[in-house]
Amino acid sequence: MTCHPFQIRDATGKVTGGGFMCTRGRTRIQPPCKFCPSQPKPTPSTLLCDGILADGRTCDKPMCAAHAKHVGDNRDLCPACIAAGRTHDMQEAVRRPGAASPATDIRGLTLWRPWTWAICHAGKRVENRDWPAPPHASGNYLAIHAGKTYDAVAVAALREAGFDPPPPEGCPQGIVAVAQIVDVVTQAPAGQELWFSGPYGWVLDNVVVLREPVACRGAQGLWRLELPVLEQVRAAWKAAKELSHG
């Protein structure tokens, strides 16, 4: 396999670590910094901009450490976002005039069925993960995505706990709900002892079940919704909220 040396730099450009990255097959070339001159030689990027755009997505422009402004824990802004007065804080962004809703920025999280049913209909308010939610996810919203897998072990556990989960054909796939991450815990929250198994529990609140699932493909980890899907989820979230308040 091919091995390449790499360096890790902080926001000031100081080298703080490094090592070797070894890959089989083609190597991925780091994109150049968007703000460095392309001549005589492009400067490789080491960071992506965390600025929040008007449509709720992150900027993600590649940049070098010299063009990044460090604004928080693992948070950096590019010159364009600084000039536009954008923030890296989604909670601040959604409080600004003209923000569409608290669900402006939604990341997808794919779960096996019928665990999605348990969140929507059985009061499950903690999602067990092997990894803690990243700091920027706290307070933000998840699109709860029901994947293809229908877990027979989960069905047996739910039935043993006194629930009656639907069969596969009654447990739809796609984005079925929107929920807010309000905490990350390492022991069961009050009233959620049944659902916590750890090692990390993402505590959910403000769960809004969509009237109809939004079809899309899932992915591992936290993933970004494509813009057409994001718009559908926003509209479905708003309609469900209005119906519940009606």
Buried (B, 14 or more C-beta within 10 A) or exposed (E): EEEEEEEEBEBEEEEEEEEEEEEEEEEEEBEBBBBBEEEEEBBBBBBBBBBBBEEBBBBEBBBBBBBBBBBEEEBBBBBBBBEEEBBBBBEEBBEEEEBEBBBBBBBBBBBBBBBBBBBBBBEBBBBBBEEBBBEBBBBBBBBBBBBEBBBEEBBEBBEEEEBEBBEBEEBBBBBBBBBBBBBBBEEBBEEBEBBBEEEBBBBBEEBBBBEEBBEBBBEEEBBBBEEEBBBBBBEBBBBBBEEEEE
